[in-house]
Amino acid sequence: MNRLKVTIDRKSGFCFGVINATKLAEEVLARGETLYCLGDLVHNSAEIIRMRKLGLVTIDRQMFESLKNVTVLFRAHGEPPLSYEIAKKNNITVIDATCPVVLKLQQRVRESAALSAKNGGTVVLFGKRGHAEVEGLLGQTKNSAIVVSNKDEIKEKKFDGNVILFSQTTMGKEAYDDVAKEINSRLDSAHSLKKINSICGQVSRRIPAVIELALANDVVIFVSGKKSSNGKMLYDKCLSVNSLSYFVSEPSELQTEWFTNAVSVGICGATSTPVWQLEEMAEAVKSLNL
């Protein structure tokens, strides 16, 4: 009999944007239609496998550009203007699942880029280079924005005018503030930095919850896809208050030695981690021979 008390963080699970994208995909597939998705629907391999079994076909950008007369889902991360232009040219029906938060951010970035181009300023995007959301935001600026992933990269940049700083929605606020501070230190008195807080509230509100769970349990199992930006950030929050926090993507990664002398285990995850996977992980922990 397993001696561990296992608790699932009920505030974990898909965010609204991912729930909506998944629902839209399932509705189309339930009608027996062929549906392509430009890039991984969600940064979670287990959920991708589930959706693939339902019939969802994941494609890369090169394949997207070659398709014609098909239906393609744009995921919650958002797409640059070029993707919509290609879809129109190739008679592709778009199921647009872009998260409303990202859509609003894209508009603000686009307007700020136009203003900066007129006034000789710079738009800076704090985020993970190559991430789908960042690529979509970069496209709003006609690829004129500067992308940085940490404060150290600011030291390599030169700013001759005012700077407008945005963040990928899933980045951490502390790191964002560090980037802003570094930019400020490199501006002369004639120019200024405008900070636009674009970190998603659904992500930031999960930080207190995962910290509370990590403090309340001997061991934390954080469940996430390895590509998830917010997963890494939220896991780091757990690890900062509980050194016995472990990042896993599937039950086979669990190791019995993690639970030596433990009495309680907390299970939590990223905004791209489905509830069913958290429950599966909890059952896997309970089934360990402890």
HELIX and SHEET records of a PDB file:
HELIX    1   1 PHE A   16  ALA A   30  1                                  15    
HELIX    2   2 SER A   45  LEU A   54  1                                  10    
HELIX    3   3 ARG A   61  SER A   66  1                                   6    
HELIX    4   4 PRO A   81  LYS A   89  1                                   9    
HELIX    5   5 PRO A  100  ASN A  119  1                                  20    
HELIX    6   6 ALA A  132  GLN A  140  1                                   9    
HELIX    7   7 LYS A  151  GLU A  156  5                                   6    
HELIX    8   8 LYS A  173  SER A  185  1                                  13    
HELIX    9   9 GLY A  201  SER A  204  1                                   4    
HELIX   10  10 ARG A  206  ALA A  216  1                                  11    
HELIX   11  11 SER A  229  VAL A  241  1                                  13    
HELIX   12  12 PRO A  251  GLU A  253  5                                   3    
HELIX   13  13 THR A  256  PHE A  259  5                                   4    
HELIX   14  14 VAL A  275  LYS A  286  1                                  12    
SHEET    1   A 4 LYS A   5  ILE A   8  0                                        
SHEET    2   A 4 SER A 264  GLY A 269  1                                        
SHEET    3   A 4 VAL A 219  VAL A 223  1                                        
SHEET    4   A 4 SER A 245  VAL A 248  1                                        
SHEET    1   B 4 VAL A  57  ILE A  59  0                                        
SHEET    2   B 4 TYR A  36  LEU A  38  1                                        
SHEET    3   B 4 THR A  71  PHE A  74  1                                        
SHEET    4   B 4 THR A  93  ASP A  96  1                                        
SHEET    1   C 4 ILE A 146  VAL A 148  0                                        
SHEET    2   C 4 THR A 122  PHE A 126  1                                        
SHEET    3   C 4 VAL A 163  SER A 167  1                                        
SHEET    4   C 4 LEU A 193  LYS A 195  1                                        
END                                                                             
